[in-house]
Amino acid sequence: MTFIAEQVRETRLASLGQPGRPEASPASHPAIADAITAGDPPAAAAAMQAHIDLVAETDL
């Protein structure tokens, strides 16, 4: 588990080092949480997909 945690940490640091990325990623988290809290599965899925798409565009 320590190895996996280290890999996640390194990937996160590399990702957040990309221009504009530190501002974009946290901005998508409230949308995900709000949709889940509201009990709106389609909105939660859409918000999560938007976040995944953002992450997928990041060059590591």
N, CA, C and O atoms as a GROMACS GRO file, in nm:
protein
  240
    1MET      N    1   0.081  -0.120   0.000
    1MET     CA    2   0.000   0.000   0.000
    1MET      C    3   0.086   0.126   0.000
    1MET      O    4   0.047   0.228  -0.058
    2THR      N    5   0.198   0.121   0.063
    2THR     CA    6   0.286   0.238   0.066
    2THR      C    7   0.330   0.274  -0.074
    2THR      O    8   0.335   0.392  -0.110
    3PHE      N    9   0.363   0.174  -0.154
    3PHE     CA   10   0.406   0.198  -0.292
    3PHE      C   11   0.295   0.268  -0.371
    3PHE      O   12   0.321   0.364  -0.443
    4ILE      N   13   0.173   0.219  -0.357
    4ILE     CA   14   0.061   0.279  -0.429
    4ILE      C   15   0.040   0.423  -0.383
    4ILE      O   16   0.019   0.512  -0.466
    5ALA      N   17   0.045   0.446  -0.253
    5ALA     CA   18   0.028   0.582  -0.201
    5ALA      C   19   0.136   0.675  -0.256
    5ALA      O   20   0.107   0.790  -0.289
    6GLU      N   21   0.257   0.627  -0.268
    6GLU     CA   22   0.366   0.708  -0.323
    6GLU      C   23   0.341   0.738  -0.471
    6GLU      O   24   0.366   0.850  -0.516
    7GLN      N   25   0.292   0.640  -0.545
    7GLN     CA   26   0.264   0.661  -0.687
    7GLN      C   27   0.151   0.763  -0.706
    7GLN      O   28   0.159   0.849  -0.793
    8VAL      N   29   0.048   0.753  -0.624
    8VAL     CA   30  -0.063   0.848  -0.632
    8VAL      C   31  -0.012   0.988  -0.599
    8VAL      O   32  -0.049   1.085  -0.666
    9ARG      N   33   0.070   1.000  -0.498
    9ARG     CA   34   0.125   1.130  -0.459
    9ARG      C   35   0.208   1.190  -0.572
    9ARG      O   36   0.193   1.308  -0.605
   10GLU      N   37   0.296   1.110  -0.632
   10GLU     CA   38   0.380   1.159  -0.742
   10GLU      C   39   0.296   1.202  -0.861
   10GLU      O   40   0.323   1.305  -0.923
   11THR      N   41   0.195   1.124  -0.893
   11THR     CA   42   0.107   1.158  -1.005
   11THR      C   43   0.030   1.286  -0.977
   11THR      O   44   0.017   1.371  -1.064
   12ARG      N   45  -0.019   1.299  -0.855
   12ARG     CA   46  -0.093   1.420  -0.817
   12ARG      C   47  -0.002   1.543  -0.828
   12ARG      O   48  -0.044   1.646  -0.880
   13LEU      N   49   0.120   1.532  -0.779
   13LEU     CA   50   0.212   1.646  -0.785
   13LEU      C   51   0.244   1.683  -0.930
   13LEU      O   52   0.249   1.801  -0.964
   14ALA      N   53   0.264   1.583  -1.015
   14ALA     CA   54   0.293   1.609  -1.156
   14ALA      C   55   0.172   1.674  -1.223
   14ALA      O   56   0.187   1.767  -1.302
   15SER      N   57   0.055   1.624  -1.192
   15SER     CA   58  -0.068   1.678  -1.250
   15SER      C   59  -0.090   1.823  -1.208
   15SER      O   60  -0.117   1.908  -1.292
   16LEU      N   61  -0.077   1.849  -1.080
   16LEU     CA   62  -0.102   1.984  -1.030
   16LEU      C   63   0.007   2.082  -1.069
   16LEU      O   64  -0.009   2.203  -1.049
   17GLY      N   65   0.117   2.032  -1.124
   17GLY     CA   66   0.223   2.119  -1.173
   17GLY      C   67   0.195   2.174  -1.312
   17GLY      O   68   0.269   2.260  -1.360
   18GLN      N   69   0.089   2.127  -1.376
   18GLN     CA   70   0.054   2.173  -1.510
   18GLN      C   71  -0.012   2.311  -1.501
   18GLN      O   72  -0.087   2.338  -1.407
   19PRO      N   73   0.016   2.400  -1.596
   19PRO     CA   74  -0.043   2.534  -1.594
   19PRO      C   75  -0.196   2.528  -1.591
   19PRO      O   76  -0.258   2.459  -1.672
   20GLY      N   77  -0.256   2.602  -1.500
   20GLY     CA   78  -0.400   2.611  -1.488
   20GLY      C   79  -0.466   2.495  -1.416
   20GLY      O   80  -0.583   2.503  -1.379
   21ARG      N   81  -0.392   2.390  -1.394
   21ARG     CA   82  -0.449   2.268  -1.334
   21ARG      C   83  -0.486   2.286  -1.187
   21ARG      O   84  -0.592   2.238  -1.147
   22PRO      N   85  -0.404   2.351  -1.106
   22PRO     CA   86  -0.442   2.364  -0.964
   22PRO      C   87  -0.577   2.434  -0.945
   22PRO      O   88  -0.650   2.403  -0.851
   23GLU      N   89  -0.610   2.527  -1.033
   23GLU     CA   90  -0.736   2.598  -1.022
   23GLU      C   91  -0.853   2.515  -1.076
   23GLU      O   92  -0.963   2.521  -1.022
   24ALA      N   93  -0.828   2.439  -1.181
   24ALA     CA   94  -0.936   2.366  -1.248
   24ALA      C   95  -0.984   2.245  -1.171
   24ALA      O   96  -1.105   2.222  -1.161
   25SER      N   97  -0.893   2.167  -1.116
   25SER     CA   98  -0.933   2.042  -1.050
   25SER      C   99  -1.019   2.064  -0.928
   25SER      O  100  -1.128   2.007  -0.919
   26PRO      N  101  -0.976   2.146  -0.831
   26PRO     CA  102  -1.061   2.165  -0.713
   26PRO      C  103  -1.196   2.228  -0.747
   26PRO      O  104  -1.293   2.206  -0.676
   27ALA      N  105  -1.201   2.304  -0.854
   27ALA     CA  106  -1.328   2.366  -0.893
   27ALA      C  107  -1.432   2.262  -0.932
   27ALA      O  108  -1.551   2.286  -0.918
   28SER      N  109  -1.388   2.147  -0.981
   28SER     CA  110  -1.484   2.045  -1.022
   28SER      C  111  -1.532   1.959  -0.905
   28SER      O  112  -1.636   1.894  -0.915
   29HIS      N  113  -1.459   1.957  -0.796
   29HIS     CA  114  -1.496   1.873  -0.682
   29HIS      C  115  -1.629   1.915  -0.617
   29HIS      O  116  -1.710   1.827  -0.588
   30PRO      N  117  -1.655   2.044  -0.594
   30PRO     CA  118  -1.784   2.081  -0.534
   30PRO      C  119  -1.904   2.040  -0.621
   30PRO      O  120  -2.008   2.002  -0.568
   31ALA      N  121  -1.889   2.048  -0.752
   31ALA     CA  122  -1.999   2.008  -0.840
   31ALA      C  123  -2.032   1.860  -0.822
   31ALA      O  124  -2.149   1.822  -0.821
   32ILE      N  125  -1.930   1.779  -0.807
   32ILE     CA  126  -1.951   1.636  -0.784
   32ILE      C  127  -2.020   1.615  -0.650
   32ILE      O  128  -2.121   1.545  -0.641
   33ALA      N  129  -1.966   1.676  -0.546
   33ALA     CA  130  -2.022   1.659  -0.411
   33ALA      C  131  -2.164   1.713  -0.401
   33ALA      O  132  -2.250   1.652  -0.338
   34ASP      N  133  -2.190   1.827  -0.464
   34ASP     CA  134  -2.324   1.886  -0.458
   34ASP      C  135  -2.427   1.795  -0.524
   34ASP      O  136  -2.538   1.778  -0.472
   35ALA      N  137  -2.391   1.737  -0.637
   35ALA     CA  138  -2.484   1.647  -0.706
   35ALA      C  139  -2.511   1.521  -0.624
   35ALA      O  140  -2.624   1.474  -0.619
   36ILE      N  141  -2.408   1.469  -0.561
   36ILE     CA  142  -2.426   1.351  -0.475
   36ILE      C  143  -2.515   1.386  -0.357
   36ILE      O  144  -2.608   1.312  -0.324
   37THR      N  145  -2.486   1.498  -0.292
   37THR     CA  146  -2.564   1.542  -0.177
   37THR      C  147  -2.710   1.565  -0.214
   37THR      O  148  -2.801   1.537  -0.136
   38ALA      N  149  -2.733   1.617  -0.334
   38ALA     CA  150  -2.869   1.644  -0.380
   38ALA      C  151  -2.942   1.516  -0.422
   38ALA      O  152  -3.062   1.519  -0.450
   39GLY      N  153  -2.870   1.405  -0.426
   39GLY     CA  154  -2.932   1.279  -0.468
   39GLY      C  155  -2.965   1.278  -0.616
   39GLY      O  156  -3.067   1.222  -0.658
   40ASP      N  157  -2.879   1.341  -0.696
   40ASP     CA  158  -2.900   1.352  -0.840
   40ASP      C  159  -2.795   1.271  -0.915
   40ASP      O  160  -2.692   1.325  -0.956
   41PRO      N  161  -2.819   1.140  -0.933
   41PRO     CA  162  -2.719   1.055  -0.999
   41PRO      C  163  -2.678   1.103  -1.138
   41PRO      O  164  -2.558   1.100  -1.168
   42PRO      N  165  -2.770   1.147  -1.225
   42PRO     CA  166  -2.724   1.193  -1.356
   42PRO      C  167  -2.630   1.314  -1.347
   42PRO      O  168  -2.532   1.322  -1.420
   43ALA      N  169  -2.661   1.408  -1.259
   43ALA     CA  170  -2.574   1.524  -1.242
   43ALA      C  171  -2.440   1.484  -1.183
   43ALA      O  172  -2.336   1.537  -1.222
   44ALA      N  173  -2.442   1.391  -1.088
   44ALA     CA  174  -2.317   1.343  -1.028
   44ALA      C  175  -2.231   1.274  -1.134
   44ALA      O  176  -2.110   1.295  -1.140
   45ALA      N  177  -2.294   1.192  -1.216
   45ALA     CA  178  -2.220   1.123  -1.323
   45ALA      C  179  -2.163   1.222  -1.423
   45ALA      O  180  -2.049   1.207  -1.466
   46ALA      N  181  -2.241   1.323  -1.459
   46ALA     CA  182  -2.192   1.423  -1.554
   46ALA      C  183  -2.077   1.503  -1.495
   46ALA      O  184  -1.978   1.530  -1.564
   47ALA      N  185  -2.088   1.542  -1.369
   47ALA     CA  186  -1.980   1.617  -1.304
   47ALA      C  187  -1.854   1.532  -1.292
   47ALA      O  188  -1.743   1.582  -1.312
   48MET      N  189  -1.871   1.406  -1.259
   48MET     CA  190  -1.756   1.317  -1.247
   48MET      C  191  -1.691   1.295  -1.384
   48MET      O  192  -1.569   1.294  -1.395
   49GLN      N  193  -1.773   1.278  -1.487
   49GLN     CA  194  -1.718   1.260  -1.622
   49GLN      C  195  -1.641   1.384  -1.666
   49GLN      O  196  -1.536   1.372  -1.728
   50ALA      N  197  -1.694   1.502  -1.635
   50ALA     CA  198  -1.623   1.626  -1.669
   50ALA      C  199  -1.488   1.631  -1.599
   50ALA      O  200  -1.389   1.674  -1.658
   51HIS      N  201  -1.485   1.588  -1.474
   51HIS     CA  202  -1.359   1.586  -1.399
   51HIS      C  203  -1.262   1.485  -1.460
   51HIS      O  204  -1.143   1.515  -1.476
   52ILE      N  205  -1.311   1.367  -1.494
   52ILE     CA  206  -1.226   1.264  -1.555
   52ILE      C  207  -1.172   1.315  -1.688
   52ILE      O  208  -1.054   1.293  -1.719
   53ASP      N  209  -1.256   1.381  -1.767
   53ASP     CA  210  -1.210   1.436  -1.895
   53ASP      C  211  -1.099   1.538  -1.874
   53ASP      O  212  -1.001   1.540  -1.949
   54LEU      N  213  -1.113   1.622  -1.773
   54LEU     CA  214  -1.010   1.721  -1.741
   54LEU      C  215  -0.879   1.652  -1.705
   54LEU      O  216  -0.772   1.691  -1.752
   55VAL      N  217  -0.888   1.551  -1.621
   55VAL     CA  218  -0.769   1.478  -1.578
   55VAL      C  219  -0.705   1.406  -1.696
   55VAL      O  220  -0.582   1.403  -1.708
   56ALA      N  221  -0.787   1.350  -1.784
   56ALA     CA  222  -0.735   1.275  -1.899
   56ALA      C  223  -0.657   1.365  -1.995
   56ALA      O  224  -0.569   1.318  -2.067
   57GLU      N  225  -0.690   1.493  -1.997
   57GLU     CA  226  -0.622   1.588  -2.086
   57GLU      C  227  -0.487   1.633  -2.031
   57GLU      O  228  -0.412   1.701  -2.101
   58THR      N  229  -0.456   1.598  -1.909
   58THR     CA  230  -0.333   1.642  -1.845
   58THR      C  231  -0.215   1.559  -1.893
   58THR      O  232  -0.218   1.436  -1.888
   59ASP      N  233  -0.112   1.626  -1.940
   59ASP     CA  234   0.011   1.558  -1.982
   59ASP      C  235   0.099   1.534  -1.861
   59ASP      O  236   0.140   1.628  -1.792
   60LEU      N  237   0.129   1.408  -1.837
   60LEU     CA  238   0.217   1.376  -1.725
   60LEU      C  239   0.350   1.327  -1.777
   60LEU      O  240   0.439   1.294  -1.699
   0.00000   0.00000   0.00000
